[in-house]
Amino acid sequence: MDLGLNDKVAIITGGTQGIGKATALRLAQEGARVVIVARGQEALEATADEIRAAGGKVATVSADVSHPQDCARVIAQACQAFGGVDILVNNAGTSAVGEFESVTDEKWQSDLDLKLFAAIRLIREALPHMKARGGGRIVNVTNIGAKAPAARTMPTTVSRAAGQAMSKALSKEYAPHNILVNTVCIGLVRAGQHESRARKMGVPVEQLYTDMAKSVPLGRVGQAEEAANVIAFLVSAAASFVTGSSINIDGGASAVY
């Protein structure tokens, strides 16, 4: 199926590992010109080399999207590299969880800056460029805890739930501009944070994934590429009547659909 992404300009934050990297590679395969954003220049260049080796077009922006000035620079550099913005995938963020009484104001603010305000600022900067091009696609990557939070999952679940609400409201406000806004809610998907956790626990990462998979009805942990496929669909011409939706990518784990 032709997804109609040839020469579209796509910005992906957190674009050097996990779902962000897989999404950048997937969109590049479809002919999109991708702008990958992350803090580490070395990882950016390594990922860009992979995309180019696969025949894709890519630009890199080293930025910390929890900083307002960096968000503005991301959009500016994307426009400088490729002439505009058609697609924005807000993927930056790590899981920050703990008992409520242990979460300080500083931890709350840091999490909100990275997961909520980064999306707010990037979307605000990207909207004029999408309007000028006659439309656009925005996908905000959240997690299944945004819909059904468990105990000791703050601040992440609160930040992600706010992202869900924002996405729904934006989908209604910008529908007249043909700017479609959706979210994906990630469950247990292979990621660098799980590898770090396995190292801290002193166990092989595959053992950790096997244990984690017991809570997934499909009986396994997902692949980043599986999430990337869903995101690619949502930003494509094939999803031209899909906005305001929230899709679980969780192997059936969430109690809420």
SERO-4910 file (N, C-alpha, C, O; in steps of 0.05 Angstrom, whole numbers):
BEGIN
 pado doro    nc1    nc2    nc3   cac1   cac2   cac3    cc1    cc2    cc3    oc1    oc2    oc3
  Met    A     17    -24      0      0      0      0     18     25      0     36     28     16
  Asp    A     11     43    -18     26     69    -19     13     87      3    -10     94      2
  Leu    A     30     95     22     20    111     44     19    141     38     10    157     54
  Gly    A     28    149     14     27    176      6     45    195     22     38    218     27
  Leu    A     68    184     30     87    200     46    111    210     31    129    223     43
  Asn    A    112    206      6    135    214    -10    140    244     -8    122    260    -14
  Asp    A    164    252      1    172    280      4    158    295     26    162    319     29
  Lys    A    142    282     42    131    295     66    154    300     86    173    284     87
  Val    A    152    321    101    173    327    121    163    319    148    142    329    158
  Ala    A    177    301    161    168    290    187    189    294    208    213    288    204
  Ile    A    181    306    230    198    310    253    192    289    274    169    285    281
  Ile    A    212    275    284    209    254    304    227    261    327    251    260    324
  Thr    A    216    266    351    232    271    374    239    244    388    224    224    384
  Gly    A    261    244    403    270    218    413    275    199    391    268    175    392
  Gly    A    288    209    370    290    195    344    314    177    341    319    167    319
  Thr    A    329    172    362    354    156    359    352    128    372    371    113    370
  Gln    A    330    121    384    327     95    396    298     87    398    280    104    396
  Gly    A    294     61    401    267     51    406    246     59    385    252     58    361
  Ile    A    223     67    394    201     73    376    208     97    358    200     97    335
  Gly    A    221    117    369    228    140    353    246    133    329    241    141    307
  Lys    A    267    117    334    285    108    313    270     91    293    273     94    269
  Ala    A    254     72    302    239     54    284    220     70    267    216     64    244
  Thr    A    208     91    279    189    108    264    204    124    242    194    126    220
  Ala    A    227    135    249    242    150    230    250    132    206    248    141    183
  Leu    A    259    108    212    267     89    191    243     82    173    245     80    149
  Arg    A    220     77    186    196     69    172    186     92    154    179     87    131
  Leu    A    185    116    164    176    138    147    195    144    124    187    151    102
  Ala    A    221    142    130    241    145    109    238    125     87    241    131     63
  Gln    A    231    100     94    226     79     75    203     86     56    202     78     33
  Glu    A    184    101     67    160    109     52    165    134     36    147    144     22
  Gly    A    190    145     37    197    168     21    195    194     35    201    215     22
  Ala    A    189    194     61    188    220     76    216    230     81    235    214     82
  Arg    A    219    256     83    244    268     91    242    272    122    225    287    131
  Val    A    259    258    136    256    257    165    276    275    179    299    277    171
  Val    A    267    287    201    284    303    218    284    290    245    263    289    259
  Ile    A    306    278    253    308    265    279    320    283    300    339    298    295
  Val    A    307    283    323    314    301    345    322    284    370    307    266    377
  Ala    A    344    291    382    353    278    407    375    295    419    385    314    406
  Arg    A    383    289    443    404    305    456    432    297    448    450    314    447
  Gly    A    437    272    442    464    262    436    471    264    407    459    251    390
  Gln    A    491    280    400    500    283    373    510    257    361    505    251    337
  Glu    A    525    242    376    537    217    366    515    197    358    516    185    336
  Ala    A    494    194    375    472    177    368    456    187    344    447    171    328
  Leu    A    454    213    342    440    225    319    454    218    293    441    210    274
  Glu    A    480    221    293    495    216    269    494    186    262    492    179    238
  Ala    A    496    169    282    495    140    277    468    132    265    466    116    246
  Thr    A    446    143    276    420    137    265    416    149    237    405    136    220
  Ala    A    426    173    233    424    186    206    439    169    186    430    166    163
  Asp    A    462    158    193    477    141    175    461    116    167    461    107    144
  Glu    A    446    105    186    429     81    180    407     89    161    402     74    142
  Ile    A    395    112    165    373    120    147    384    125    119    371    118    100
  Arg    A    407    139    117    418    144     91    426    118     77    423    115     53
  Ala    A    437     99     92    446     73     81    422     58     69    425     43     51
  Ala    A    398     64     81    374     51     71    361     67     48    339     60     39
  Gly    A    374     89     40    364    105     18    346    128     26    333    140      9
  Gly    A    345    134     52    328    155     62    341    182     63    365    185     62
  Lys    A    324    203     65    333    230     68    329    239     97    307    235    108
  Val    A    350    250    109    348    256    138    364    280    145    384    286    133
  Ala    A    354    295    165    369    317    177    368    312    207    350    298    217
  Thr    A    388    322    222    389    318    251    388    345    265    398    365    256
  Val    A    376    344    289    376    368    306    383    358    335    368    342    346
  Ser    A    405    367    345    412    362    373    398    382    391    403    406    390
  Ala    A    380    372    408    363    390    424    352    375    448    349    351    448
  Asp    A    347    390    469    333    381    493    306    394    492    303    417    499
  Val    A    286    378    485    259    390    480    245    398    505    223    409    504
  Ser    A    257    393    529    245    403    553    251    433    557    241    446    575
  His    A    268    444    539    275    472    540    260    487    518    261    479    494
  Pro    A    245    508    524    229    523    504    245    532    480    235    529    457
  Gln    A    269    543    484    284    553    461    292    531    442    295    535    418
  Asp    A    297    507    453    304    484    436    280    475    418    284    467    396
  Cys    A    256    477    429    233    470    413    230    488    389    225    479    367
  Ala    A    233    514    393    232    533    371    254    527    351    249    529    327
  Arg    A    277    520    360    300    515    342    295    489    326    303    488    303
  Val    A    283    469    338    277    444    323    260    450    298    267    442    276
  Ile    A    238    465    302    221    471    280    235    489    259    233    484    235
  Ala    A    250    508    269    265    526    250    285    511    234    287    515    210
  Gln    A    300    493    246    320    478    231    308    457    212    319    452    191
  Ala    A    285    447    219    271    429    201    262    443    176    264    433    154
  Cys    A    251    467    180    243    484    157    267    492    140    265    493    116
  Gln    A    289    498    153    313    505    139    323    482    122    333    486    100
  Ala    A    321    458    133    332    435    119    314    426     96    324    419     75
  Phe    A    288    426    101    270    414     81    246    432     73    229    423     57
  Gly    A    245    456     83    226    475     72    198    476     85    181    491     76
  Gly    A    194    461    106    168    462    120    165    438    139    184    424    145
  Val    A    140    435    148    133    413    166    106    401    158     87    416    156
  Asp    A    105    375    154     80    362    149     71    344    172     47    340    176
  Ile    A     91    332    185     86    311    205    102    317    230    126    324    228
  Leu    A     90    314    253    104    317    279     97    293    296     74    288    303
  Val    A    118    278    304    114    256    322    128    262    349    153    263    350
  Asn    A    112    268    369    123    275    395    128    249    411    109    238    423
  Asn    A    152    240    411    159    214    422    178    216    446    182    197    460
  Ala    A    190    239    450    211    242    471    199    236    499    176    244    505
  Gly    A    214    223    515    205    218    543    214    191    553    216    171    538
  Thr    A    218    189    579    224    164    592    204    160    614    190    178    622
  Ser    A    203    136    625    185    129    646    196    139    673    217    131    681
  Ala    A    181    157    686    189    166    713    166    160    732    145    172    730
  Val    A    170    141    750    149    132    767    159    129    796    183    124    801
  Gly    A    140    131    814    147    127    842    123    131    860    101    137    850
  Glu    A    126    126    885    105    131    904     99    161    905    117    177    904
  Phe    A     74    168    907     65    196    905     80    214    924     89    235    917
  Glu    A     83    205    949     96    223    969    126    227    964    139    244    976
  Ser    A    137    210    947    166    213    941    172    231    917    195    238    912
  Val    A    151    239    903    154    255    878    155    284    886    134    295    894
  Thr    A    178    297    883    181    325    890    170    343    869    164    334    846
  Asp    A    167    368    876    159    388    856    178    389    832    169    392    809
  Glu    A    203    386    838    223    387    816    219    363    797    222    366    773
  Lys    A    213    340    808    208    316    791    182    320    774    181    312    751
  Trp    A    162    331    787    137    337    773    143    355    749    135    350    727
  Gln    A    157    377    755    162    397    735    179    386    712    173    392    689
  Ser    A    199    371    719    217    359    699    201    341    680    205    341    656
  Asp    A    183    325    691    168    306    675    148    321    657    145    314    634
  Leu    A    135    341    668    116    356    653    130    371    630    120    373    608
  Asp    A    154    382    636    169    397    615    176    378    592    175    386    569
  Leu    A    184    354    598    193    335    578    170    323    562    172    320    537
  Lys    A    149    315    576    128    300    562    104    316    554     91    310    534
  Leu    A     97    337    569     74    353    561     82    379    548     73    385    526
  Phe    A     98    395    562    104    422    551    121    420    526    119    438    509
  Ala    A    138    400    523    152    397    498    133    393    475    136    406    454
  Ala    A    113    376    479     93    372    458     77    398    452     73    405    429
  Ile    A     69    412    474     55    437    470     71    456    453     61    468    434
  Arg    A     96    460    461    113    480    447    120    472    419    119    489    401
  Leu    A    125    447    414    131    438    387    107    440    369    109    449    346
  Ile    A     84    433    379     59    435    363     54    464    357     47    471    334
  Arg    A     56    481    377     51    510    373     69    522    351     60    538    334
  Glu    A     95    513    351    113    523    331    108    511    303    112    524    283
  Ala    A     98    486    303     94    472    277     68    480    263     66    479    239
  Leu    A     48    488    278     21    493    267     21    513    244      8    508    224
  Pro    A     34    536    246     33    555    224     44    543    198     34    549    176
  His    A     65    526    200     77    514    176     58    493    164     56    490    140
  Met    A     44    478    182     24    459    172      0    473    158     -9    464    137
  Lys    A     -9    494    170    -31    510    158    -23    520    131    -38    519    112
  Ala    A      2    530    128     12    540    103     13    519     81     11    525     57
  Arg    A     16    493     89     18    471     70     -9    457     66    -11    437     51
  Gly    A    -30    468     78    -57    457     74    -64    433     91    -84    420     86
  Gly    A    -48    429    112    -55    407    130    -30    395    142     -8    402    136
  Gly    A    -35    375    160    -13    362    173    -22    339    190    -46    334    193
  Arg    A     -3    325    202     -8    303    219      8    305    245     32    311    243
  Ile    A     -4    301    267     10    302    293      3    276    308    -20    269    311
  Val    A     23    262    317     19    238    334     34    243    360     59    247    360
  Asn    A     20    241    382     32    243    408     34    215    420     14    201    424
  Val    A     59    208    427     64    181    438     60    182    468     74    197    482
  Thr    A     41    167    478     36    166    507     38    136    516     51    121    502
  Asn    A     26    129    538     26    101    546     -1     93    557    -18    109    562
  Ile    A     -4     67    560    -31     57    568    -38     66    597    -61     65    604
  Gly    A    -18     74    612    -24     84    639    -39    111    638    -50    119    658
  Ala    A    -38    125    615    -53    149    613    -83    144    615    -98    162    623
  Lys    A    -92    121    606   -120    114    607   -128     99    633   -150    103    643
  Ala    A   -110     83    642   -116     66    666    -91     66    684    -77     46    685
  Pro    A    -86     88    699    -62     89    715    -63     70    739    -83     66    752
  Ala    A    -40     58    744    -37     41    767    -25     57    790    -17     80    787
  Ala    A    -24     44    814    -10     57    836     19     61    831     31     45    816
  Arg    A     31     81    843     59     87    841     69     90    813     90     81    805
  Thr    A     53    104    796     61    109    768     62    139    762     62    147    738
  Met    A     63    155    782     66    184    777     95    192    780    111    180    795
  Pro    A    103    212    764     87    232    749     80    223    720     64    237    707
  Thr    A     92    201    710     88    195    682     59    193    674     52    204    653
  Thr    A     43    178    689     16    174    680      0    200    679    -18    203    662
  Val    A      6    218    697     -8    244    697      0    260    673    -16    272    659
  Ser    A     26    261    667     36    276    643     24    264    618     16    279    600
  Arg    A     23    238    616     12    225    593    -18    229    590    -28    232    568
  Ala    A    -32    229    612    -61    234    611    -67    262    601    -86    267    586
  Ala    A    -50    281    610    -53    308    600    -48    310    570    -62    324    556
  Gly    A    -29    294    561    -24    293    532    -47    282    516    -53    290    494
  Gln    A    -61    262    528    -85    251    516   -107    272    513   -118    275    492
  Ala    A   -111    287    534   -132    307    534   -126    329    514   -143    338    499
  Met    A   -101    338    514    -93    358    495    -97    349    466   -107    364    449
  Ser    A    -90    324    460    -92    314    433   -121    314    424   -127    321    401
  Lys    A   -139    306    442   -167    305    435   -178    333    429   -192    337    409
  Ala    A   -171    352    446   -180    379    442   -168    391    416   -182    404    401
  Leu    A   -143    386    411   -130    397    387   -143    385    362   -145    398    341
  Ser    A   -150    359    363   -162    346    339   -187    361    331   -193    362    307
  Lys    A   -202    371    350   -227    385    343   -221    414    334   -234    424    315
  Glu    A   -202    427    347   -196    455    341   -183    458    313   -188    477    299
  Tyr    A   -167    438    305   -152    442    280   -162    424    257   -150    424    236
  Ala    A   -184    410    261   -196    395    239   -203    413    215   -199    404    193
  Pro    A   -213    437    220   -219    455    197   -194    461    180   -197    469    157
  His    A   -171    458    191   -146    463    177   -134    437    165   -111    438    155
  Asn    A   -149    415    167   -139    389    157   -114    381    172    -96    368    161
  Ile    A   -112    388    197    -90    379    214   -101    358    233   -117    364    251
  Leu    A    -93    334    229   -103    311    244    -85    304    268    -60    304    265
  Val    A    -97    300    291    -82    296    316    -91    270    329   -115    267    335
  Asn    A    -73    252    333    -79    226    346    -58    219    366    -36    231    367
  Thr    A    -64    200    383    -45    189    402    -42    159    399    -60    145    390
  Val    A    -19    149    407    -15    121    410     -7    116    439      9    130    450
  Cys    A    -19     95    451    -13     88    479      3     63    479     -6     41    471
  Ile    A     28     66    488     47     44    486     45     26    511     44     37    534
  Gly    A     45      0    507     47    -19    529     76    -29    532     94    -13    531
  Leu    A     79    -54    536    106    -66    538    118    -70    511    111    -89    497
  Val    A    136    -52    504    150    -53    478    180    -52    484    189    -37    502
  Arg    A    196    -67    470    225    -67    474    236    -39    472    230    -25    453
  Ala    A    252    -32    492    262     -4    492    288     -4    509    293    -21    525
  Gly    A    303     18    505    328     21    520    324     22    550    342     14    565
  Gln    A    301     33    559    297     36    588    294      8    601    302      5    624
  His    A    284    -12    586    282    -39    597    310    -52    598    316    -67    617
  Glu    A    327    -45    579    354    -56    579    369    -44    603    384    -59    616
  Ser    A    365    -18    608    378     -6    631    368    -18    657    384    -23    676
  Arg    A    342    -24    659    331    -36    683    343    -64    687    349    -72    710
  Ala    A    346    -79    665    357   -106    667    386   -105    678    394   -122    694
  Arg    A    401    -86    668    429    -83    678    430    -77    708    446    -87    722
  Lys    A    412    -59    716    411    -51    745    403    -75    762    412    -78    785
  Met    A    385    -92    751    376   -116    766    396   -138    764    395   -157    780
  Gly    A    415   -137    746    435   -158    743    424   -183    730    433   -205    736
  Val    A    404   -180    712    392   -203    698    394   -198    668    395   -175    659
  Pro    A    394   -220    652    394   -217    623    368   -203    614    346   -208    626
  Val    A    370   -185    595    346   -170    586    324   -189    576    301   -183    579
  Glu    A    332   -211    563    312   -229    553    296   -242    575    272   -248    572
  Gln    A    309   -247    598    295   -257    621    275   -237    631    252   -244    638
  Leu    A    283   -212    631    264   -191    640    240   -189    621    217   -187    630
  Tyr    A    245   -191    595    223   -190    576    205   -214    579    180   -211    576
  Thr    A    216   -237    585    200   -261    589    181   -257    613    158   -265    612
  Asp    A    192   -246    634    176   -241    658    154   -220    653    131   -223    662
  Met    A    162   -199    639    143   -178    632    120   -188    615     97   -180    618
  Ala    A    126   -206    597    107   -216    577     84   -231    590     63   -236    578
  Lys    A     87   -240    615     66   -255    629     41   -238    633     19   -249    636
  Ser    A     44   -212    633     20   -195    636      8   -186    610    -12   -171    609
  Val    A     18   -196    588      9   -189    561     -8   -212    549      3   -234    546
  Pro    A    -33   -207    542    -49   -229    531    -37   -243    507    -40   -267    503
  Leu    A    -23   -227    489    -10   -240    466     15   -256    474     26   -271    458
  Gly    A     23   -254    499     45   -271    509     73   -263    502     91   -279    503
  Arg    A     76   -238    493    103   -229    486    104   -199    489     84   -185    491
  Val    A    129   -189    489    134   -160    489    135   -150    460    145   -164    443
  Gly    A    124   -127    455    123   -116    428    150   -107    418    169   -102    433
  Gln    A    151   -104    391    175    -93    378    170    -64    371    148    -55    366
  Ala    A    192    -48    372    189    -20    365    178    -16    337    163      3    332
  Glu    A    185    -35    319    176    -33    291    146    -36    289    133    -25    271
  Glu    A    134    -51    308    105    -54    307     91    -28    315     70    -21    303
  Ala    A    102    -13    334     92     13    340     96     32    317     78     48    311
  Ala    A    119     31    304    125     48    282    106     44    259     98     63    245
  Asn    A     97     20    254     78     14    233     51     28    238     39     39    219
  Val    A     43     29    263     17     42    270     20     72    266      2     85    256
  Ile    A     43     83    276     47    112    273     49    119    243     37    140    235
  Ala    A     62    103    227     64    109    199     36    109    186     31    127    169
  Phe    A     19     92    194     -9     92    184    -23    118    192    -36    131    175
  Leu    A    -20    126    217    -35    149    227    -26    175    213    -42    193    210
  Val    A     -1    177    204      9    201    191      5    200    161     13    219    147
  Ser    A     -6    179    151     -8    174    122    -34    183    110    -53    189    125
  Ala    A    -35    183     84    -60    189     69    -81    167     75   -105    173     72
  Ala    A    -72    143     82    -91    122     87   -108    127    112   -130    116    115
  Ala    A    -99    145    130   -114    152    154   -126    180    153   -127    194    173
  Ser    A   -134    188    129   -143    215    125   -170    222    139   -177    245    140
  Phe    A   -184    202    149   -209    207    164   -206    198    193   -226    193    207
  Val    A   -181    197    203   -176    189    230   -164    212    245   -142    220    240
  Thr    A   -179    223    264   -168    244    282   -182    243    309   -205    235    311
  Gly    A   -168    250    330   -179    249    357   -179    221    368   -193    215    388
  Ser    A   -164    203    355   -165    175    364   -141    169    382   -120    182    381
  Ser    A   -144    148    398   -122    139    415   -120    109    413   -138     94    420
  Ile    A    -98     99    402    -95     71    395    -75     58    414    -53     67    417
  Asn    A    -84     36    426    -67     21    444    -48      3    427    -57    -11    409
  Ile    A    -23      4    434     -3    -15    422      8    -30    445     30    -23    455
  Asp    A     -6    -51    453      0    -63    479     -5    -93    481     -4   -105    502
  Gly    A    -11   -106    458    -16   -134    458    -40   -142    474    -43   -165    482
  Gly    A    -59   -123    477    -84   -129    492    -82   -125    522   -101   -133    536
  Ala    A    -61   -113    532    -57   -111    561    -75    -91    575    -83    -96    598
  Ser    A    -82    -70    562    -96    -49    576   -125    -57    582   -138    -71    566
  Ala    A   -135    -48    605   -163    -53    612   -182    -34    598   -206    -38    598
  Val    A   -170    -13    585   -186      8    572   -178     10    543   -155     11    537
  Tyr    A   -198     10    525   -192     12    497   -196     40    486   -192     45    463
***
